[in-house]
Amino acid sequence: MELNERKSRAGGRGARRALRSAPDFAMLPALKRNLPLCEPMDGDQIARIDDASMAILEDVGVVFRDEIALEDWRRAGADVRGERVHLDRGLVRELITTIPSSWTYRARNPERNVSFGGNHSIFVPMTGAPFLRDLDDVRRWPTVADLNMFHKLAHMSPALHSTAHHIVEPMDMKVSHRHLHITYSSMTHSDKTFMGMTTSGKNAEDVMDMCEILFGADVMEDTPVVTGNCNGNSPLVWDETMLSAMRAFCKRNQPVLCSPFVLGGANTPASVAPAVAQLNAEALSALAYTQVIRKGCPAIYGHYLSTVSMKSGAPMAGTPEISLMNFMIGQMARFYGVPWRSSNTLGGAKTFDAQAGYESAMTLNAVLHAGCNYIWHSAGWNEAGMHCSVAKFVVDAEMCAMGYRMAEGIRWDDFDEALRAIRDVGPGGHYLGHPHTQANFERAFFLPKLFDNNSIEQWQAEGSVEITARALAHARKLLRDYEKPKLDDGIDEALRDYIARREREIPAEDALNTEH
């Protein structure tokens, strides 16, 4: 069928505009990857890293600065010398075999449950920023209202599977009470999965109590509903704060990310493979400890990766070595049969500029080809994590959707139908009006909402709007369209009552909630 060319082109623009403005906020299911993995190590090299890591655990040992953990390790059969724990490789292998390789995260809306582990991946926004760049692109301290805003944006972003927790630090809240309000915001402004604060053991217990109010203790006994993160002090140290939080999560059968904090060249050797050997030993020691706490509880091989500039000492992200380390860590996690976490869209740019885009694209591409399961810091990260940018948040979320589409792989379901279209159209024709095109155009090619691909004349006629302004306008629209998901009034009241009681019990000056 032939169509008037002018009408066809106008119709194409109209379709693109309609798709860009469509209020489609349905969350994508967990990504099921169908791309080949990038695996730079052969079997002998994997064995070499494994052997080196086990030798570190046996000969050098890992410091556990926590009396409870040390006693736990003694009972488990480890060689404990002061604070240093020497772990036999046989014990480590025995312990980590009980970690589940996959599970389903339960959200408070069952339609937003996500499969996790194996070849499934989920995208999670950034956390921990002490500053933000707001809807006017002004860098400033965040408030709890800003935190709520980011949770709303995460809720409205189809490719984000979680609202995380403290995307930004609510500086208008008392430090000792922040974890309560952060958790409440995560729970109430979205019905997706979320993360739980691990800033102390008591704070983690509060998060667990609030999760019990939301989901019920019986559900938590069988099902992961929240994720915690425990950072190591590289090289080879786990401290009491993180270990007590780890126990709080594991005792209630909730997963933690066991995350060595790598500053390559500063707290690891200045070489990729030895740095991974050390990181692997650190992660294994924590993963093994989760099973000492509770056999069979879910746990995730984690890490935070950056390299250090030998000129300034500043951490660097989006570098080729970080990509290589991610490829290697993915291979090691699969070797041990455990799911793993990495970081996404990292960078050191001070504004949402070309550097921010290049660094983010570098890390996104690497973690997808590395086969990462828990893709954290997937939206908003800038300035080495010092601020979360509203503009970058919504663009990163769209980048995750683009990465999602790429990692799904190649469609074959319409192959025969499309071959028939080739015969129908023949030489010199076009496909714009063909039934195959009409049936498939919406899903055939990813159509970005935020990237401008029009002619320069049309771009100028529409005001020459650059990406930052376009992204901020999109964020405002998302917030206008946002509808708070329904929460049972009784559960909401119970959460509020719990927060009020804990605020009375925790002194404002007890920043780490250590005594109450």
Secondary structure, 3 states (H helix, E strand, C coil): CCCCHHHHHHHHHHHHHHHHHCCCCCCCCCEECCCCCCCCCCHHHHHHHHHHHHHHHHHHCEEEECHHHHHHHHHHCCEEECCEEECCHHHHHHHHCCCCCEEEECCCCHHHCEEEECCEEEECCCCCECEEECCCCCEECCCHHHHHHHHHHHHCCCCCCECCCCCECCCCCCHHHHHHHHHHHHHHCCCCEEECCCCCHHHHHHHHHHHHHHHCHHHHHHCCCEEEEEECCCCCEEEHHHHHHHHHHHHCCCCEEEECEEEECCCECCCHHHHHHHHHHHHHHHHHHHHHHCCCCCCEECCEEEEECCCCCCEECCCHHHHHHHHHHHHHHHHHCCCEEEECCCCCCCCCCHHHHHHHHHHHHHHHHHCCCEEECCCCEEHHHCEEEHHHHHHHHHHHHHHHHHHHCCCCCCHHHHHHHHHHHCCCCCCCCCHHHHHHHHHHCCCCCCCCCCCHHHHHHCCCCCHHHHHHHHHHHHHHHCCCCCCCHHHHHHHHHHHHHHHHHCCCCCCCCCCC
